[in-house]
Amino acid sequence: MVEVVTLAAVLLAASAFGLWRLRTDGRVRSSAGAAGVLTAADLGQALGERATLLQFSSAFCAPCRTTRSVLGRVAEAVPGVAHVEVDAEANLDLVRRLDITRTPTTLVLDATGREVRRATGVPRNDEVLGVLNQALA
């Protein structure tokens, strides 16, 4: 009987975690911007004139490829927006400074390099466009 109760508890916990991840993954949320302002020197690439979509990826991250595609399309569609991809493993100091806990993580930076929004997981195309419209207004 103990085994059945233990199994039921594990299944309930796993289901709750899965539903939470499904609900929160890829959602763009407000951020405190506690890391200060990021510069081209921090990223190794130029920032966008109006905004930057900063993606943290890792070599064996399958969702990172989808995120790269989504952010690339958005950057091409919106003038003055750049997509910058950073290898999280090769930039551990920056990862720690920005409190990146998993890949893919996307930061939306304004024209000055200040973080205004953040998403973990694969962001939705329309949500990224909406956030950019708000940030650029």
C-alpha positions, 0 to 999 in steps of 0.5 A: 500500500505504501508503494501505491501512495508513493507512486501516486504522490510522485505522479501528482508532483510530476504532473504539477511540475509539467503543467507549471512548465507548460504554462510558464515556458516561453512567456515574456515577463517583466524583469528588474534589470538588476544587471545594469546596462550591457554593452557591445563589449559585454556581448562581443557584438553590436547592439541594435539601434532600437532594441536587442534580442539577446539569446543565451544558448548551449551546444546541446539545446534543441529548443535553442534552435527554434528560439534562434529561428523565432528571434531571427525572423523578428529581428529581420521584420523590425527595423533597428532590432538585432538578434545576438546569440551568446554561448552560455558555456563560454560566457559563464561570468555574464551568465552569472551576472545576469542570473541565467539559469537555463537555456534558452533564455532571451533578454529584450534589451532597449537601445541603451542595453538595459534589460526590459523583459525576459523569457525562458524557453522558446518565446512566441513570435507574436509575444516578442513582437508585442513586447518590442512594440511596447519597448519601442513606443 
